[in-house]
Amino acid sequence: MSAERAGEEKPSPIVPIVLSLPTSDALTLAAEAGAALKSRFEIDQIDVAFVLGSGWSAAAEDLGEPIGQCLLSELPGFSQPVVAGHGGALRVVRTPAGKTAAVFTGRTHYYEERGVDAVVHGVRTAAAAGASVLVLTNGCGGLQLNWRPGTPVLISDHINLTGASPLHGPTFIDLTDLYSSRLRALAHTVDPTLPEGVYVQFRGPQYETPAEVRMAGILGGDLVGMSTALEAIAAREAGLEVLGISLVTNLAAGISPTPLHHSEVIEAGQQAAPTLRALLTGLAGVL
Ligand code: 8IG
């Protein structure tokens, strides 16, 4: 458009922008879910929460003495996950360390398009019910050839490539040491051989192209997945201390010469079950 014609245009009216932040609604719902959780299981509070991702569900029974369980969909704000191999239950247990733990088997992923508040609802519910420590687990692709399928890896940091955030408005929170070095050191008392890596969250649901995996590597990533980073951000906002553990269920696309199948992912989880059970049992003893 020419300068003259632009000059002829009416000045645009100044429209007041009213910021309606969905945060308070999401937090209200999480507070309700936290209260429902406590009354349902007749507990004063939870101390620690575990989110068990692909391949990790078998370890749910090893975290402590059962107090009770329900479907996640029985609590306010949750809906049933849809993916095979992703559970959808909440177990409450007493850990060997004497802590009350909430164990979420199943999560809502960003690619399910229920919105980012739905993705982090479990994290906020755990915080609302009093948790101070959150253990986030996932199944993911690995970039390091020496991490064979079935290798658990501590997340040392993340790169969020989803373009999304669970935060609303100008919430400038610090993410230094997001994956608590104190908790990683505790995990290393359970298994000193656990490697550490940087987790790169893609939106999904498609797996990466080999070029995207190479990009993730150049950016400093070691693991590629579709969860965890958004949850960890919400956890930090809620004041939770985060431990992140990835199970490498497959070599990332292009690292492995063969294409990826969801069935292999489930199989790697099944094969790794004893390792993961031992790891989580150990963690439940020290957290
Ligand atoms: I399991 O290779 C699992 N989840 N993005 N890439 C991404 N997510 C995953 C992968 C993978 N494996």
Boltz pocket constraint, residues with backbone or C-beta under 6 A from the ligand:
constraints:
  - pocket:
      binder: B
      contacts: [[A, 54], [A, 139], [A, 140], [A, 141], [A, 142], [A, 200], [A, 202], [A, 204], [A, 206], [A, 207], [A, 208], [A, 224], [A, 225], [A, 226], [A, 247], [A, 249], [A, 250], [A, 251], [A, 252], [A, 253], [A, 260], [A, 265]]
      max_distance: 6.0
